[in-house]
């Protein structure tokens, strides 16, 4: 179950798939996909799970099917690259995305370059991705990777920060939930990728926070969201 918000003159649907549906322009917005991250870690000798690329692509396909979106926009970091051209285009990753892209060929794909994209280089031609620099206008919004206010006064949607809420329960531990964080001029989407983690948000008075728990998106008051 998603949640609907009015932000910057746009009506947006926040999805538990960690995506935003902007129905007025038939677009699905995601941030920080980080394809190839697990592969790059394994190449560096770090033991991490396999199958994260397939899981990420399957969730993206599900979000497209649910919304009927005709345009996917990635707000930076489609590919992961800790160093310039460092293992971001592993053959298994490249083949998996190429196959997925063929299955979703009718959907337009735009990438707003992020810091990892600058290091990884633009996606392979067979992925049919339109690559643009930030800020990129979409309806009344400005889309960026870096969460900075827009000089033209448009509301910004961005990524980069991987926002999460660390909530204390009745037990001894805390639960970390990915979240959407909307400030006065900038909103930040949760990281979409399966292998991305999250960083505790620091909410200012008046900010709106929407946590993703299982298959639901719920608004949570800022006073209940201590920073990590």
C-alpha positions in Angstrom: 0.0 0.0 0.0 1.5 3.3 -1.0 1.0 6.9 0.2 0.0 10.0 -1.9 1.6 13.4 -1.3 1.4 16.8 -2.9 4.9 18.2 -3.3 6.1 21.2 -5.3 2.9 21.3 -7.4 3.1 17.6 -8.3 0.9 14.7 -7.0 3.2 11.8 -6.2 2.5 8.2 -5.1 5.1 6.8 -2.8 5.5 3.0 -3.4 6.7 0.3 -1.0 9.0 -0.8 -3.9 11.1 2.3 -2.9 9.9 4.2 -5.9 7.8 7.3 -6.7 5.0 7.2 -9.3 4.5 10.6 -11.0 1.3 9.7 -12.8 0.8 13.0 -14.5 3.8 12.4 -16.7 3.6 8.5 -16.6 7.0 8.3 -14.9 8.5 6.1 -12.2 11.3 7.7 -10.2 14.0 5.7 -8.4 17.4 6.6 -6.9 20.6 4.9 -6.1 20.2 1.6 -7.9 23.9 0.7 -7.7 23.9 -2.2 -10.2 27.1 -4.2 -10.0 27.9 -3.2 -6.4 28.0 -6.8 -5.1 30.1 -7.8 -8.1 32.6 -5.1 -7.4 32.8 -6.1 -3.7 33.5 -9.7 -4.6 36.2 -8.6 -7.0 37.8 -6.8 -4.1 37.7 -9.9 -2.0 34.7 -9.0 0.2 32.2 -11.9 0.6 28.7 -10.6 -0.2 25.5 -12.3 -1.4 24.8 -13.0 -5.1 21.6 -12.3 -6.9 21.2 -8.7 -5.8 21.1 -7.4 -9.4 18.3 -9.8 -10.3 16.4 -8.9 -7.2 16.7 -5.2 -8.0 15.6 -5.6 -11.6 12.7 -7.8 -10.6 11.4 -5.1 -8.1 11.8 -2.5 -10.8 9.8 -4.6 -13.3 7.1 -5.1 -10.6 6.9 -1.3 -10.0 6.5 -0.6 -13.7 3.8 -3.2 -14.0 1.9 -1.9 -11.0 1.9 1.7 -12.1 1.9 1.3 -15.9 4.7 3.8 -16.1 6.0 4.5 -19.6 9.2 6.3 -18.4 11.7 5.3 -15.7 14.0 8.0 -14.4 16.9 7.1 -12.2 18.1 10.0 -9.9 21.7 9.0 -10.0 23.9 6.0 -9.4 22.5 3.5 -11.7 25.9 1.7 -11.7 28.2 1.3 -8.8 31.9 2.3 -9.0 34.0 2.9 -6.0 36.9 3.9 -8.3 37.0 5.1 -11.9 35.7 2.2 -14.1 36.2 -0.2 -11.3 34.3 -3.4 -12.1 31.1 -1.6 -12.6 30.4 -3.3 -16.0 30.9 -7.0 -14.9 29.8 -9.3 -17.6 27.1 -11.0 -15.5 25.6 -7.6 -14.6 25.8 -6.4 -18.2 24.0 -9.5 -19.5 21.3 -9.4 -16.8 20.5 -5.7 -17.4 20.6 -6.2 -21.2 18.1 -9.0 -21.0 15.9 -7.0 -18.6 16.0 -4.0 -20.9 14.9 -6.0 -23.9 11.9 -7.2 -21.9 11.0 -3.6 -21.0 12.0 -2.1 -24.4 8.7 -0.1 -24.6 9.6 1.9 -21.5 11.8 5.0 -21.8 14.8 5.1 -19.5 16.5 8.3 -18.3 19.5 8.6 -16.0 20.4 11.8 -14.2 24.1 11.3 -13.7 25.3 10.8 -10.1 28.7 10.6 -8.5 29.1 6.8 -9.2 27.9 7.2 -12.8 30.6 9.8 -13.3 33.2 7.1 -12.3 31.6 4.1 -14.0 31.0 5.9 -17.3 27.7 5.9 -19.2 25.7 2.7 -19.5 26.2 0.4 -22.5 24.4 1.4 -25.7 22.3 -1.7 -25.7 20.6 -0.6 -22.5 19.1 2.4 -24.4 19.4 4.9 -21.6 19.1 8.6 -22.1 21.8 10.2 -19.9 21.4 13.8 -18.6 23.1 16.1 -16.2 21.4 17.6 -13.1 19.2 19.4 -12.6 16.8 17.8 -15.1 13.2 19.3 -15.2 10.2 17.0 -15.1 6.8 18.8 -14.9 7.1 21.3 -12.0 10.0 19.4 -10.4 13.8 19.5 -10.7 15.4 16.1 -10.6 18.9 15.8 -9.2 21.2 13.2 -7.6 22.8 15.6 -5.1 20.1 17.0 -2.7 20.6 20.7 -3.3 17.9 23.4 -3.7 17.1 24.6 -7.2 18.2 28.0 -8.3 15.0 28.4 -10.3 12.8 27.7 -7.2 11.5 24.4 -8.4 11.0 21.6 -5.8 13.9 19.1 -6.0 13.7 15.4 -5.8 17.1 13.7 -5.3 18.9 10.7 -4.0 22.5 10.1 -2.8 21.8 10.0 0.9 20.1 6.6 1.2 17.7 7.8 3.9 16.5 5.5 6.6 14.6 5.7 9.9 16.1 4.0 12.9 13.1 3.3 15.2 13.3 2.0 18.7 10.8 -0.7 19.7 9.9 -2.4 22.9 12.8 -4.8 22.6 16.5 -4.1 23.1 17.3 -3.3 19.4 16.3 -0.8 16.8 14.6 -1.3 13.4 16.1 0.4 10.3 13.5 1.2 7.6 14.2 2.9 4.3 12.2 6.1 4.0 11.2 9.1 1.8 12.3 12.4 3.4 10.6 15.6 2.2 12.0 19.0 3.4 10.9 22.4 2.5 12.7 22.6 -0.8 14.2 19.2 -1.4 12.9 15.6 -1.1 15.2 12.6 -1.0 14.2 9.1 -2.2 15.3 5.9 -0.5 18.0 3.9 -2.2 16.4 1.5 -4.6 19.1 -1.2 -4.9 19.0 -4.4 -3.0 22.6 -4.0 -1.7 22.7 -0.3 -0.7 22.0 0.1 3.1 20.6 3.2 4.6 21.8 6.2 6.7 19.6 7.7 9.5 17.9 10.9 8.5 18.2 14.2 10.4 14.8 15.8 10.1 14.1 19.5 10.5 10.9 20.9 12.0 8.1 20.6 9.4 9.8 17.8 7.4 7.7 14.9 6.3 9.0 11.3 6.7 7.5 8.2 5.1 8.8 4.8 6.2 8.6 1.7 4.2 7.7 -1.4 6.3 7.0 -4.6 4.4 4.4 -3.7 1.8 3.3 -0.4 3.3 4.4 3.2 3.2 3.4 5.1 6.4 4.0 8.7 7.4 5.9 9.0 10.7 6.3 12.1 12.8 9.8 13.6 12.9 9.9 13.6 16.7 9.9 9.8 16.6 12.9 9.5 14.3 16.2 10.0 16.2 19.2 10.4 14.0 21.7 7.5 13.7 
